[in-house]
Amino acid sequence: MLDIRNLTVRFETRRRDDRMVLHGIDLAVGKGEKCGIVGESGSGKSVLALSIIGLLPRNARAGGEVLFEGENLLKASERQLTRMRGDEIGMIFQEPMTALNPAMTAGSQIAEALHLHHEITRAAGRAEALRLMDMVKIRNASARIDAYPHELSGGERQRVGIAIALALKPDLLIADEPTTALDVTVQAEILDILDELVAELGISLLLISHDIGVIARMTDRVMVMRDGRKMEEGATGTVLRAPEHPYTRTLLAALPRRTRAFLEAGQ
């Protein structure tokens, strides 16, 4: 479904000392597969995600190929990308407070994608938004549908982000650090919702995280990144039990002993 080949990204600067951020990344995600990308902050994980959906800043220059169902998205027009976003590829952004529009209610933001891609009435859009809010387990959704982002908790905002990403039933869902800044209990709830919905809808998942525990819980295969480069890739259980690259071993060694033991037992 998704086939990334030799992807490079560099940022142009006024001083002409361009900075290379991604160095020839290769990654494939099959239909129905749950793939993870793990690495420390600044490793290029989010840049990779933004490259896929064409949301890099204007001074970014991407090379290589990002093939989605055979179409190179790096060559696609803005109109093609607009059609594809949400409809074929959904994305959950890292920080829901900044990803959501502060001047729009939760329900109207969920319904917006439906109105943009399908000709439906306002009433139908609201009804579908309410259904999606129930689907992502927002309590008292009929009251929260008219709430603004600042009136929602962090967990509720992230649930709204998930509902927006899944509103059009995409084939691929990209989740960029979907549990950042949430407490442990809410993190677990969000991951349970994601896991359940991905399985129920039969969609592919590309999950980005710096948390190895999240990757271990949610993915079948993982790619480890550092400084814009792929360190290693393989089945999640294999990589966690017997990492081949020194950097991966260092990441695992940095985990608390009990966490390492739990991950090894879980795999």
Order of alpha helices (4+ residues) and beta strands (2+ residues): beta-beta-beta-alpha-beta-beta-alpha-beta-alpha-alpha-alpha-alpha-alpha-beta-alpha-beta-alpha-beta-beta-alpha-alpha-alpha
